[in-house]
Amino acid sequence: MEEKAWLSQQNVEFEERNIRNDASYIDEVVALGSQSTPTTVIEDGTGQRHVVVGFQAGKLKEHLHLS
């Protein structure tokens, strides 16, 4: 399953940043230490950022506090 579809199925709001539409997003991905997509940034209520590289449902569930 594709990550966007999975997030929608989990009722998680997200902002898509498509590197094909805006080349500056490539720089953001590289700055996060990634060279692949999807690269997902999750900011929790404490200001901590979690970066998930690739579609990893388990890590997304953990950082989004989903069951």
C-alpha positions in Angstrom: 0.0 0.0 0.0 1.3 3.5 -0.8 2.0 5.7 2.2 -0.4 8.5 1.1 -3.3 6.0 0.9 -2.2 4.5 4.2 -2.1 7.8 6.0 -5.5 8.7 4.6 -6.9 5.4 5.7 -5.6 6.1 9.2 -7.3 9.6 9.1 -3.9 11.3 9.4 -3.7 14.8 7.9 -0.5 15.4 6.0 1.2 17.9 3.7 2.5 16.3 0.5 5.7 17.8 -0.9 6.2 16.4 -4.4 9.8 16.7 -5.6 8.6 16.4 -9.2 6.7 19.6 -8.8 9.2 21.7 -6.8 12.9 20.9 -6.9 13.5 22.8 -3.6 11.9 19.8 -1.8 14.8 17.7 -2.9 17.1 19.9 -0.8 14.8 19.4 2.2 15.0 15.6 1.8 18.8 15.7 1.6 19.0 18.0 4.6 17.1 15.4 6.5 19.8 12.8 5.7 17.7 11.0 3.2 18.1 10.3 -0.5 14.8 8.5 -1.2 11.1 9.0 -1.1 8.9 8.9 0.8 10.7 10.8 3.5 8.2 11.7 6.3 8.7 14.2 9.1 6.6 13.8 12.1 6.7 16.6 14.7 5.2 15.7 18.1 3.8 17.9 20.7 7.1 18.3 22.5 8.8 19.8 19.4 10.7 16.6 18.7 11.0 15.6 15.0 11.0 12.1 13.8 12.2 11.3 10.2 10.9 8.1 8.6 12.6 7.1 5.4 10.6 4.8 3.1 7.1 3.6 3.8 7.4 1.9 7.2 3.9 1.5 8.7 5.2 0.3 12.1 7.4 3.4 12.6 4.6 5.7 11.4 2.2 4.1 13.9 4.7 4.5 16.7 5.5 8.1 16.0 1.9 9.1 15.3 0.7 7.1 18.4 -1.7 4.9 16.4 -2.8 1.5 17.5 
